[in-house]
Amino acid sequence: MRNYRGMIMFLIALIAATGAVFIASKWLQQRSAKVNQVAVAVQEVNMGQKLTSSMFKLIDWPANSALPESFSDLQKLEGRVTKSTLQIGEPVLAAKLAPEGSQGGLSAVITEGKRAITVRVNDVVGVAGFALPGNFVDIIVNTKKEESGESNKSTKDISKIVLEHILVLAVAQEAGRDETAPKVVNAVTLEVTPEQAEMIDLARSIGDLSLVLRNQADVQDTKTVGVTKNSLLEVAPAHSSAATPATELSAQHPVVVKKVFIKAKTLPQQIEHKKCTKVITGLTESMECF
């Protein structure tokens, strides 16, 4: 009797488990059946490049993970221009495209209200080729600063960061980005505001420019006063610059000198002591003193 009841409970549990598996399978099939068509890149597309439908293909994309502003019609991508680089297999979104009617090239990539200016660089100024499109840099100018003295004007060398968080649009004639391949070029194109463009144009006319690569996520600006030769080397003031090691040592360990005056004393005259000898010559006596 007990074995009979145990078999019945086992059959009921088996039927319930089978039913749960069947229901879960049907639910998953229904969810997977709901897909949308999304356009993805079949090749790398550079920033500012004009698109053709052959650069993309349609793939199934889960409906519950729909991408906003994606494209399901390849013909709508014909003639559009990218504002950023697209990698193979990456879905193309409207936010990464320039407005309709834009012409291909770098001008389509420039943010509204900003300008592009090119700066001449070399392997050192260009951060050894690591300043790539999409990176952000600071700009340092090395020039001479005029100072007004009491008698005449003088100049001193100074290096100072004049602009921060400037976007690199292109290097040389390439707007494409390959983070694994640094490229030494002779020119870098930067995205700036009109006021920043004026500052760069003036800075490169009065001194030498250098680029400083910065972290992509670092957006905090740091105000500096600049570095001069004196502050860099920590040069002492002019009146003590010619001090010798002996005087420097004396300055660190001062020596107190006391003047002692001795009053001269009048010494008594030396008392003379004479020796006398009695001399007898015949009947004559005399005294001889020495």
Buried (B, 14 or more C-beta within 10 A) or exposed (E): EEEEEEEEEEEEEEEEEEEEEEEEEEEEEEEEEEBBBBBBBEEBBBBBBBBEBEBBBBEEBEEEEEEEEBBEEBEBBBBBBBBBBBEEEEBBBEEBBBEEEBEBBBEBBBEEEBBBBEBEBEEEBBBEBBBBBBBBBBBBBBBEBEEEEEEEEEEEBBBBBBBBEBBBBBBBEBBBBEEEEBBBBEBBBBBBBEEBBEBBEEBBEEBEBBBBBBEEEEEEEEEEEBBBEEEEEEEEEEEEEEEEEEEEEEEEEEEEEEEEEEEEEEEEEEEEEEEEEEEEEEEEEEEEEE
